Amino acid sequence: METELAKRNAANRAVDIVLEGGYRLVGVGTGSTVEKFVEELSKRLEAREGVLFVPSSISTALLLRQEGFRVLDASTVDFVEIYVDGADEVSEDGSMIKGGGAAMTLEKILAYSSLFNVFIVDYTKKVERLGERHPLPVEVVPQALNLVLHKLKSMGLEASVRVSGRGKYGPVVSDLGGVIVDVRVPENADLNELSETIESIPGVVSTGFFKGFTDLLIVGYSDRVEELRFTRKKGVHLAE
């Protein structure tokens, strides 16, 4: 219950920012905290026809439509004014592991293409070392799956294909058609270097490591929110 309240508080603050800024082209990520953001926004945004939303997944698109919002496909926009998303883990410097919902590739595209990024998490998502609780998700082209798995294991990494927990047998496949592979992050690993190495393997689409994308991190607690501001890393901004 405390965690749910923390998520709600972070989501509510993100709604404040969207409404106060008067944004009209909003990118929206995927996950349980983002769902609360959409729910709260639906209560407070009266002029729905004036705002357009670009979702990172089919599930988010369906949620937005259910709330009566107008949805655009990412392929139809040049940028988004603000992007709101959650994270599975976040470190002190604003770096994150994302992809628990298998949507990290389009999430990364939208975060890159956004003028301002807001990430909302509850306090349990803060960690001292990224990868201590969650594996690093890797999206792989299906035809390269065995080759990539072989390469990852030859690098001494523990890697496994993510399988669906319910409703579908077999591997988890992203909305873009990639198979999700989860890689355990070694304790002494440089995650930035590891992610770059994995992304250099032919057949790998992207990883769930996000470094330098955060403009504002909102951490929710049961009784308050904490706001942390960062400077976007050079090279992860469409305007550069």
Buried (B, 14 or more C-beta within 10 A) or exposed (E): EEBBBBBBBBBBBBBBBBEEEEBEBBBBBBBBBBBBBBBBBBEEBEEBEEBBBBBBBEBBBEBBEEBEBEBBEBEEBEBBBBBBBBBBBBBEEBBBBBBBBBBBBBBBBBBBBBBBBBBBBBBBBBBEEBBEEBBBBBBBBEEBBEBBBEBBEEEEBEBEBBEEEEEEEEBBBBBBEBBBBBBBBEEEBEBEEBBEBBBEBEBBBBBBBBBBBBBBBBBBBBEEBBEBEBEBBEEBBEEE
